[in-house]
Amino acid sequence: MTAPTGTNDPPPAPKDGRPVVVRARRQLDAARGRYEGSWVQAFVAQLQALHAFDWTTIFGAELLWSALPFVILLSSLANQRIDDDLSRHIGLNGQGALIIEHLFRHKPAHATFAILTGLLFSFAGSIAVVGSLKVLYERVFEQQHHARDFLRHVIWVGVFLVAAVAEVVIGGPVGTAAGAVVKGLLGFLVVTALFGWTMHFLLAGRVPWRSVIRPALVSGLLWTALAVFSSAYFSTTVIDDSKTYGTIGVVFTLLTWFIMIGFVIMLGAAGGAVWQQRRRQTRPHRAN
């Protein structure tokens, strides 16, 4: 005769998922441990210190404020290549470039008041853009703000305009003679050099050349990536916005592109600065 079973056995443990919760907490603690002190944490902290969202939005608006009046002014003077160059930089296809072309006037207009007004708005916007760049790089390299650098800002605008005109003149022949890879490589080298010079020049040499190399490299890489992304994305966006909203929709698309330019400049400066800082931190350990 067998004894009854189950009468004295302990009750089964409730299936409340505690092992799963404990395992999840351990994984979360491990992830937090890997995050603390990592380059990701340093990068996020750098973006927070730079006020990334606010700066990028304001910078994109300043670019629109400076570039659009300048393009409208030159287009009113019947310079067809300005529109083509803008479309080429955005990476638009034929239909997208045609929509951009219709934004601007190509009949000669020589009204003195209109020309002076366009120049004034473009110049003021350009100075604001340079001022924002300077503030960004001062924060990145932890330099004290110098407000009285108006002449330096004007020189930067002049150098940039000369470089832009030179790129328009030689960009077409080089683009047809060289392949896409060679053209992209040359563009990367030129943009990287321009970023490095901009950081060193706007900070009046307070930051040595060796300290701007990595931020310039990261900025150049991201700029090249933006060019590839723009060629694949903005043609469809310009066409759709033009059909949906009309001319004002295309302006919003241009503003989005300018904001993305600011985003690339921000990420390049922050990423390069973190790379530079962590490089300095690892040198003593390697020496020992």
Summary of the structure (lengths in Angstrom):
residues: 288
radius of gyration: 26.8
end to end distance: 78.4
largest distance: 116.7
contacts: 809
relative contact order: 0.12
helix: 81%
strand: 0%
